């Protein structure tokens, strides 16, 4: 059924198709079979002190404004991540800014953190009936200087803390100028120190600990990974998402959209993303749980990421190409392997 729907959606502009699909999913929790889907995908585990119904989650970027949480939950995801959200609403980059590469099972996007702002997201989360693990992914506004970025992250963190299962610090999107500078050196140290200190303050204030997770890029060399891993260990972050979209065009050379600016996601980045994950695991071991994302479009690829050190998985582009059946495929493969 999804393959038929995808054929129709793929005749539309990618961003228009995206919004139409979200509207459809928003009502999927009303379907009589939705609870059966959720029950059939039960594969519980505990990571970061949180109880997940299964290890396959929705990555940030699909539901930026948290307007589709209950609909996504009805599709059987073990956890849901919304955002990236910024302190103030912003329109993102000029259109067109999303491109399909169907021959490669890939997307290129340069959305630029388009969202309705953190206050809107919080209102949406409060209206949701979802009781599972909800990740909230936060970033900086495009016009906030890099040396002031910490204040944007602190603003978002304070506002979402009471409602988040975990909070993701997005420092790796290629579509906000200067953002990836926050992955390195003094910028990363300052961010880690400030956010970990605020986490302790908010834990005392709200009487609960919300894990703090960082999301990194796949475009890192071994020296950068080693340095970042040491900084993460020293700060004691709670989790690491490996990885965001990729600046490289390896694997899609010659495609009519290959030269479009933006981050590449989907099947072509699987190997690169997995290698970065594996390298981080060499340095972090079991000290900091890894959430593997990037190019997972089958149960076998999900298993490979788990075998290379991930504790949880996320899908985005694979979900767009394969549909809700991808969640069932990956969870089924995990159950069969157990």
N, C-alpha and C positions, 0 to 999 in steps of 0.2 A: 504494500500500500504506500509506504513512504517513497519508494522509487518512482511511483507514478506522480506523487505530490512534488517530489524534487524536480522532475522533468518540467512541470508547470512553473515552479518557482524559479528555475534557472533560465526561464525565458524573460524574467523581469530583471531590472536593474538590481545588482546585489544588495544595495542598502534598502531598497523598497521591499525586496523579498525577505530580508532580515526582519523588518518591522511587521510584515504580514505573517511570517512564521511565528513571531512572538505573540501576536494577537491570537493565533490559533492555539498555541500552547497554553496561553493564559486560561483557556477554558477546559483544558484537558483533564484537570482534576475533577471535573463534573462527570466524567465518563464512568460508567458502572464498573468497568474492568480495571480502573486505575489501582485500587487497593490490591487486587490480585497480582498485578505486576509488581507492586512494591513488596508484597509478601514473598513472591517467588524469587526475588533477588536478595533476600536476607543472607548476609555473609558478614556478621558483626566482627568488629575489631576495635581495639583501643589504641589511639595514637595521640600524643601530646596531652594525655589525660582526658581526651574526649572519646565518647562512644559513637562510632560510625556504624550505620546499618549495613554498609558494604563499602569497599575501598575505591569505588569509581565515582568521581565527582565532576560537576560542571565547572569548567575554568571561567575565570573572570573575562568580561568583554562581551558576552552574549546578552546578559541582562544587566546592563550598566546601571540602571536606575532602580533595580529591585522591584520591578513592576510585574514580574512573572514568577515569583518564588513558588507559589502553590502549584502552578501549572508544571513547572520543572520537577517539583517533588513527585508529582503524579507519574512521571516517566521512569521513576525508579532510581534516580541518582542517590548515592550513599551520602552525599553532602553537596552543597550548592555554594558557589562563590559569586558574589555580585560586585559591581563596580567595573572599572576603576572610577571612583568618585573623588571630586576635588572640593575644597571649601566653598568656592563660588561656582554657580552654573557657568558653563562655557560651551560655545557651539562646536568646537573642534576645528579641524582643518577644512579648507574649501573642498566641495564635491567636484568631480567624483573622487572617492577616497577608499573604495573597496573594489577589489578585482578578483575574479575567479580564474583559476588555471585548472580546468577540469581534467585535462590530460594527465596532470600530475597530482590530482587530489589535493590541491593547494589553494591558498588565498594569499593575496597581498593587501594589507590595509595600512592606511595612514590616518586613522580616525582622529587621533589627537586628543584623547580623553574627553570626547563630547559627552556631557552629562548635565543633569538638572541640579546638581549641587548636593552637598551632604545633608542638608535639612530635608530636602525632598526624599532622598533615599531613606532616611530614618523614619519618616512618616509611612513610607511604603512597608518597611520592615515591621513596624508596629501593627500594621493592618493585616499582616500575613498570619495564617493559621499554622504555618510550618513549625514543627517542633524538633526537627533534625539539626544537624550541625550546619551553621551558616557562616561562611567566611565573608568578610567585607574587605575589599581591596581598595586602598587609598593612594592618592597621588598628589602632585602639586599642580596648581594652576599654571597655565602656559606662560603667563607674564610675571610669575614670581621668580626672582633671581635665584640661581642655584645656591648661593651662599645664604639665602633666606628660606630655603625649601623646608628646613626642619620645622618652621612655624606652621606651614601648611599641613604637614603630617601630624603635628601635635593637635592642631585644630580638629582635623578629621578623627583622630584617635579618641579624643575626649568625647566627641559627639556620638560615635558609634559603639564605644566600649560597652555600654550596658546591654546592647542588643546583639553583639557579635559572639559567635562561637570561637572564632579566631580572627585576627586582623592581619592583613597582608600589606606590607610596605612595598609598593611598586617603584623600583628604582631602575627599571630595565626596559621600558618601552622605548623603541627607537623613534617615536613620533612626537616627542616633546623635546624641543631643543635643550641640550645640556643635561637632560635627566640622567643619562648613563654615567656622567661624571660622579654621581653620588655612590657608585659602586666601588670607588677607589679611595685609598689614602685617607687624608684628613677629613674629607667630606663624609666618608663612610663611618669613620670613628666618631665624629661629632653626632651623626644621626643615630648611631647605635647607643651612644651614651645618653643622649637626650630621651630617646624613646624608651629605653629600658628603665631609666629613672621614672619616667611618667607612668610606665606600666605598674611599677610598685605603688605609686601614689594612687592610681585608679583602682588597683586591687584592694587597697585599704579602704578606699571610699565606697566601693560598690560591694565589697565582701565576696568577690569572686575573681579568680585569675583567668584572664583571657590570653591565650598564647599569641605571641608576636612572631610573625613569619615574614621572611624576605623573599622577593622574587627576582631572580637574576637572569641575565641574558645568555644565549648560547654562544655569543661571539666573544669568548674569553679564552686567552691562552693559558698554558699550564702555570706560568708564574703568577698570573692574575688570580687564578683559582686558588693556588696555595696561599697567597696573601689574604684573600678574602676569607678563606676557611679559617685561618688563624684569628682574624678579627671577629668572625662569628662565634668561634669557640670562646674567645676571651670575654665577649659580651654576654654569652649565654642565651642566644636567641632560641626560640622554641621550635622552629621549623624552617625549611628552605624549599622553595618551589623552583625546580629546574625543568624547563626554562620558559622564557618569554619567546616572542617572535624573533626572527633572524634577519640580520642585515645582508647576509650573503645571498647570492642567487644560484649557488651550486645546486645542480639537479633540475633547474628550470631554464637553463640557457636556451635561447632561441624562441622561447614562448613570446607571444605578442605583448604580454604584460610584464615581461621579466625586467624591463628597465624602469618600471614605475617605482617611485619612491615609496618607502614604507617597510613594514615588517612582513617577512615571509613566514607562513605557518602551514601546517599539514604534513603530508607524507614525506616531502623532500627534506625536512629538517630532522626527521626521526634519528638518523645516525648521529648527527652533530649534537643534538640535544641529549641523546643517551650517553655520548662520550663525556659531555660536561657533567652530567649527573654522576657517572661512574667515577670521574676524577674527584668530585667533591666527596663522594663516599669514601674514597681512599684516605682523605684527610679527616673527615668527620666521623667515620665509622657509625656507631649506634648512638653517638652523643647528640646529634641533631637529626631528627627524622626528615627524610626527603620526600617531596611530593613530585612525582614525575609527570610531565606534560610536554607535548610536542610530537606530533606525528603519530599518535596512537589511533589507529583506525581498524584494529582487529583484536580479538582475544589474544592471539599469539604475540602481537606487539606489546600488549599490556603485560603479559607474563614476562617478556624480556626486560621491561623496565623494572618490574619487581625483582627479578633475578639480579639486576645490576644495582640494587640497593634502595629502591623506592619502597616506602611503606604505604603510600596512597598514590592514586592516579587521577588525572584530570583529562577531560576531552573538550575540544571546541571545534576545530575544523573537521576532524573525523566525524563528529556528531552532525555537522552540516551535510557532509557527503553521505554518511551511512544511516543517519536517522536514529531514533530511539533504540532500534535493535542493537546498536553498538554497545550500549550499556549492558544489555542482556548477554551479548557475545563475550564481553570481557569478564563479567562476573561469572558466567558459565565456565569459561576457561579456568578461572581461578579456583572455582569449586571442584572442577574435574581434576585439577593438579594437586589439590590438598589431600 
